[in-house]
Amino acid sequence: MTLERESVRHTLAIRQLTVSSVTYPAPSIARITVSGDELEGFISSGPADHVKVFFPDPKTGVLTAPAMTAEGLKRPGKGKVISRDYTPLGFRSHDGHHELDIDFVVHGDEGPASAWASKAAAGDAIVVAGPRGSKLLPQGATHVILIADETALPAVSRWIDMLPPSVQITALFDVADDSVESYFSAEHKARMSAEWFYRHDGLGQLDAALRAMGEIGETTFVFMAGEATTLVPLRRYLRRELGLPKHQVAADGYWRRGVTDADHHAPIDPADPED
Ligand SMILES: Cc1cc2nc3c(=O)[nH]c(=O)nc-3n(C[C@H](O)[C@H](O)[C@H](O)COP(=O)(O)OP(=O)(O)OC[C@H]3O[C@@H](n4cnc5c(N)ncnc54)[C@H](O)[C@@H]3O)c2cc1C
C-alpha cells in the first residue's frame, strides 16, 4: 500500500543533560543545544518524532524527572514533574561527544517550558526522555505538503532533511510575522516551494492556500502541526470535503490556545474525531 508509515519502538532512556549553547534562528525561537554522555545511543528515525523535556519548577527551581534504575522506571510523586513535548531537531556525535538541538518557541513566561527556554544558558541542567518510537516516512509519496506554525518548524526541517530529492515538497507556514522566515537555511529554502502567512493579516489564509492547490493526488502526503484549533478547518477540508483517507493526512495539535500542557493525543476536532 502506498503512503504506509512503519512504526518502530526505541528503548526508553531518560537522560540528564547540560545546556551547551543557545542561539536564535529567529527572534522568537531559541535553539538550545544540550550535551552529555547520556546521549550515547540516542535514536530518532521519524520526521515528526518527539522527546519529553523535563523542566525545573519555576517557583522552586527544582528539576524533578523520572529515572531509570536497576529496578526499572522510578516515577516521582504526582504533580511534581513538569514536562512538555519537543522535536529532536538535530543529533550529532563526534569523538565520544554527543549533542542534541531542540528549538523552543519563546512565547512569554506563562508556560514553564517557554519561561525556562527564554533564560536558558550554558551549564543549565535539563532532562530529556525518549523518543519512545518513530513513525517513518510515508512509503511511495511523490509529493509532501507540510503545514506548520512556529512550533512545527523543527519537524518541517526534519521532513526536508529526510525526504529523498525525488519527492516534491510544498510548505504553508502560519507565523507571527516575517521575522520568522530567517529560521530556514538557504538549502532548506531551496528544497521546498513555500508560502508564508502572517497571523496579523487575519484568519483563513492557510485554508484559502490549501484550497487553491486543487485536487490532491493519491501519492501526496499531508503533514500539519501547530495550534490545534487552527488545524481543524484544514483537516476537515482534506478529510471530509476532498475525502482523503486517514493514511494520507497526519494532523497533530502541538498546542492549544488557552490550554496548559495540551494533550496532543486528544482529537484536534472533538466534534469529528479521527475514524
Ligand atoms: C509532538 C510535539 C512536538 C512539539 N515540538 C515542538 C518544538 O519542537 N518546538 C516548540 O516550541 N514546541 C513544540 N511543541 C509544542 C510545545 O510542546 C507546546 O507549545 C507547549 O505547550 C509549550 O509549553 P509551555 O510550558 O511553554 O506552555 P504551557 O504551559 O503548555 O501553556 C501555557 C500557555 O501558553 C500557551 N502556549 C503554549 N504554546 C504556545 C506557543 N507556541 N505560542 C503561544 N502560546 C503558547 C498555551 O495555550 C497556554 O495558554 C511540540 C508539541 C508536540 C505535541
The ligand as a Tripos MOL2 file, in Angstrom:
@<TRIPOS>MOLECULE
LIG
   53    58     1     0     0
SMALL
NO_CHARGES

@<TRIPOS>ATOM
      1 C1          4.8360   16.1310   19.1180 C.3       1 LIG1
      2 C2          5.1010   17.5620   19.5390 C.ar      1 LIG1
      3 C3          6.2500   18.2110   19.1340 C.ar      1 LIG1
      4 C4          6.4760   19.5480   19.5100 C.ar      1 LIG1
      5 N1          7.6310   20.1700   19.1070 N.ar      1 LIG1
      6 C5          7.8660   21.4550   19.4900 C.ar      1 LIG1
      7 C6          9.0840   22.1020   19.1260 C.ar      1 LIG1
      8 O1          9.9940   21.4960   18.5490 O.2       1 LIG1
      9 N2          9.2460   23.4110   19.4970 N.ar      1 LIG1
     10 C7          8.2650   24.0960   20.2050 C.ar      1 LIG1
     11 O2          8.4650   25.2800   20.5150 O.2       1 LIG1
     12 N3          7.1200   23.4910   20.5590 N.ar      1 LIG1
     13 C8          6.8980   22.1920   20.2360 C.ar      1 LIG1
     14 N4          5.7390   21.5770   20.6190 N.ar      1 LIG1
     15 C9          4.7360   22.3860   21.3190 C.3       1 LIG1
     16 C10         5.0180   22.5700   22.8220 C.3       1 LIG1
     17 O3          5.0530   21.2910   23.4570 O.3       1 LIG1
     18 C11         3.8630   23.4200   23.4130 C.3       1 LIG1
     19 O4          3.8450   24.6970   22.8270 O.3       1 LIG1
     20 C12         3.9140   23.5210   24.9270 C.3       1 LIG1
     21 O5          2.6110   23.8180   25.3810 O.3       1 LIG1
     22 C13         4.8580   24.6010   25.4450 C.3       1 LIG1
     23 O6          4.8510   24.5340   26.8560 O.3       1 LIG1
     24 P1          4.8690   25.8380   27.7720 P.3       1 LIG1
     25 O7          5.2430   25.3550   29.1370 O.co2     1 LIG1
     26 O8          5.6840   26.8980   27.1250 O.co2     1 LIG1
     27 O9          3.3420   26.3320   27.7700 O.3       1 LIG1
     28 P2          2.0990   25.6410   28.5260 P.3       1 LIG1
     29 O10         2.2960   25.6580   29.9930 O.co2     1 LIG1
     30 O11         1.7850   24.3200   27.9130 O.co2     1 LIG1
     31 O12         0.9250   26.6560   28.1460 O.3       1 LIG1
     32 C14         0.7970   27.9450   28.7990 C.3       1 LIG1
     33 C15         0.0200   28.8680   27.8690 C.3       1 LIG1
     34 O13         0.8150   29.1590   26.7180 O.3       1 LIG1
     35 C16         0.0910   28.8380   25.5220 C.3       1 LIG1
     36 N5          1.0670   28.3240   24.5450 N.ar      1 LIG1
     37 C17         1.6620   27.0980   24.5030 C.ar      1 LIG1
     38 N6          2.4930   27.0270   23.4630 N.ar      1 LIG1
     39 C18         2.4310   28.2170   22.8280 C.ar      1 LIG1
     40 C19         3.0750   28.7480   21.6620 C.ar      1 LIG1
     41 N7          3.9700   28.0520   20.9460 N.pl3     1 LIG1
     42 N8          2.7760   30.0290   21.3000 N.ar      1 LIG1
     43 C20         1.8870   30.7870   22.0190 C.ar      1 LIG1
     44 N9          1.2460   30.3250   23.1290 N.ar      1 LIG1
     45 C21         1.5330   29.0520   23.5110 C.ar      1 LIG1
     46 C22        -0.9580   27.8130   25.9440 C.3       1 LIG1
     47 O14        -2.0800   27.8580   25.0870 O.3       1 LIG1
     48 C23        -1.3020   28.2750   27.3540 C.3       1 LIG1
     49 O15        -2.2610   29.2940   27.3330 O.3       1 LIG1
     50 C24         5.5160   20.2310   20.2840 C.ar      1 LIG1
     51 C25         4.3640   19.5620   20.7130 C.ar      1 LIG1
     52 C26         4.1610   18.2440   20.3520 C.ar      1 LIG1
     53 C27         2.9060   17.5520   20.8320 C.3       1 LIG1
@<TRIPOS>BOND
     1     1     2 1
     2     2     3 ar
     3     2    52 ar
     4     3     4 ar
     5     4     5 ar
     6     4    50 ar
     7     5     6 ar
     8     6     7 ar
     9     6    13 1
    10     7     8 2
    11     7     9 ar
    12     9    10 ar
    13    10    11 2
    14    10    12 ar
    15    12    13 ar
    16    13    14 ar
    17    14    15 1
    18    14    50 ar
    19    15    16 1
    20    16    17 1
    21    16    18 1
    22    18    19 1
    23    18    20 1
    24    20    21 1
    25    20    22 1
    26    22    23 1
    27    23    24 1
    28    24    25 2
    29    24    26 1
    30    24    27 1
    31    27    28 1
    32    28    29 2
    33    28    30 1
    34    28    31 1
    35    31    32 1
    36    32    33 1
    37    33    34 1
    38    33    48 1
    39    34    35 1
    40    35    36 1
    41    35    46 1
    42    36    37 ar
    43    36    45 ar
    44    37    38 ar
    45    38    39 ar
    46    39    40 ar
    47    39    45 ar
    48    40    41 1
    49    40    42 ar
    50    42    43 ar
    51    43    44 ar
    52    44    45 ar
    53    46    47 1
    54    46    48 1
    55    48    49 1
    56    50    51 ar
    57    51    52 ar
    58    52    53 1
@<TRIPOS>SUBSTRUCTURE
     1 LIG1         1 GROUP 0 **** ****
